[in-house]
Amino acid sequence: MTRHHAIIGFRQDRIGARLICLLNVMRIARKFGVAGRYLWLSQPDGPYPKLVDPRDFLDPAFVAAHIDIVARAPERSELRNLPAAAPGMNGAGFARTLAEGRRYECDSMSEIIRFMDESEAEAAAGLRAAAEELVLSPRLARALAGARRILARAGGGRPLAIHVRRGDILDGDPWSYSSWASKYVPDEFFRAFVAAVDGPVIAFSDTPAAVEHLRQGDPRILPAHELLDPGALTPAERDLLELLLMAGCEQVGAPSYSAFSRAAAMVGQCRVVALPEALPEDLGNAAHAALLERVLSRPESFFAPGDLAQSVSYAAGHARRCGRAEDLVEALAGNRALLERFPFLYRELAIAAWSAGLRQKARRLARQGLEAPLMRNRDKPQCRQVLLVTGGQGGNADGAGPGPDAALVDMIFAGRSAEGPIMPAVAHRLMHDGGAARRALGFAPELLATYAQPDPERGKGRILPLWLLRIDWSEFIRDPGPQRELLVWPDLWRKLGPCAEALAPIEAALARGERPEPADGDAAWLGFCASVLRLHGRLNRAFALLHWLDAARPEQMLTRKRLADACFAAGNRKAGWRWLDAALALAPDQPLLHLSAALRAAEAQDAARAEAHLRVAQAAWPELGLPETLRRALRRQRQAAAAGNAAACAERAG
């Protein structure tokens, strides 16, 4: 099915995320004049049984024009991820890849996909134009109009809204086993948002009883379920109508990754206020303090045990920052029933204990977390980090595993394994002191003075943002989510920020054909700027800097590797290999360089050459786990490609 479309969209998710993905596919397919299709997963026995058939709430003609209903996830291994690729490409480059036959898959759930030469306003207008094609049935249109009349009688102009996401995060398996700070906002922050605005506030929620608990009799908070007749609507119809109601609001206080509220903002023009980050500083601080106090002194006041557990993720960060981490550990570490039911709390308490200097308690909590039977893999890395910095190696529950240098390199390229407050501090120490990690990454210590920051968690020491270490080795980041994050945060100008002023006159001189002599110490930051420009698709600027640096400071491994990356990004594989081989000639035992060569060989379908480079990398640094991680990823990629080819052959034969 995917072979006939240049762009396909797919998400196994709620209606808000599905609509965002669908509208992105529609916009981009129309902009570039290619075939696009959204694949709607229909699984009555799956996690979203209320979303079996989009025709339950969308006009059948619209569905026929844009959507195919599928019973299982499509094969997408040979499709490039559009949200990860678009920020580093301009429209002409994307059109060229489409003309060459490249096909894309879109899984965007909370943002408008745009290319680097598109403005936010242009992309948003295009997506709203696609949204205007959504057609409701007459019955749903009448229900929506009735709800809007009720709001009009409440007065106060355009209403505001809050999105109180609860549902399966409270007690559903396996969702409740893990922390969802990006999707879950405690009551205190919603109340702070409501207190700061005037007029009626509609509370949208998948758990109406949680809204009653939150509003505590406040007449300004109107539960959305009171605006619609739930008995006359299917769950899918109600979700769609609530989304359209939210789209008509002026502001929506919501979790930072609420796909539902972001879909509303894209369909309409409401402004999403990400909570708690967007609260005014004084209100945010007061809400954090109130939440921590409630966790410590009134845990029974929460709506449900899952409400308490998710709220601890917020309270723990505030406790570390205000010097009350030990109080939090003492209050909760003995509640084994709560910790075993919500095992991500072991992670939070282990980090809190580490922050408070309670090394042995931190190690004990980290080990208990790794041993907890319900602990999700996504929550284990922080426990390993605690073991790493409290005296053990950190790889396993018993503390066995790689040392700090290998662990740092493994974690920064393994999904979200380096998340949290610990690894940026470890990164600063290892890049400052030198050693295997700094040598392997080729990190220039001169960059520390420019980019290191005070440690906000511990109030002492410095941290190093991890994106700095990923820039030159971004090919190792295989997951679309982290790939996208490396591109969009920080953005190009913030990445260059500390160096941009000094970079401008050098680029101007190079543009005039001059070849100034770089001052001592300048090569480090100039090469780094070239890598940033390459990552963000500014290839001409990157080439100009790198060729100049290679001539002025020859025989530099990292300069040649950067030139190889720029050539591969430009589609010139022959030149890319020439520069990569030149870098390997200068550093034949450099493990990450061999891993990069392995990935480039795999891209060219040269499995034997890829495996040879993987073996050299493994021999050069036996403690490093990244070679085996990449080997498994390449094996899965080959297997998926073989399965896809077999399916395509079967489809053609049929």
Secondary structure, DSSP 8 states (H G I E B T S, - for coil): -GGG-SEEEE--S-HHHHHHHHHHHHHHHHHHT--EEEEEE--TTSS-GGGS-GGGTS-HHHHHHHEEEESS----TTSEEHHHHGGG--HHHHHHHHHTT--EEE--SSS----TTS-HHHHHHHHHHHHTT----HHHHHHHHHHHHHHHHH-SSS-EEEEE--THHHH-TTGGGS--TTT---HHHHHHHHHTS-S-EEEEES-HHHHHHHHTT-TTEEEGGGTS-GGGS-HHHHHHHHHHHHHTSSEEEEETT-HHHHHHHHHS--EEEEETTTS-HHHHHHHHHHHHHHHHH-GGGSSSHHHHHHHHHHHHHHHHHTT-HHHHHHHHTT-HHHHHHSTHHHHHHHHHHHHTT-HHHHHHHHHHHHH-TT--GGGHHHHHHHHHHTTS--SSTTS-S--HHHHHHHHHTSTTTT-SSHHHHHHHHHHHH-SHHHHHHT--GGGHHHH-EE-TTTSSSEE--THHHHGGGGGG--SHHHHHHHHHSS-HHHHHHHHHHHHHHHHHHHHTT------TTHHHHHHHHHHHHHHTT-HHHHHHHHHHHHHHS-S-HHHHHHHHHHHHHTT-HHHHHHHHHHHHHH-TT-HHHHHHHHHHHHHTT-HHHHHHHHHHHHHH-TT--HHHHHHHHHHHHHHHHHHHHHHHHHHHH-
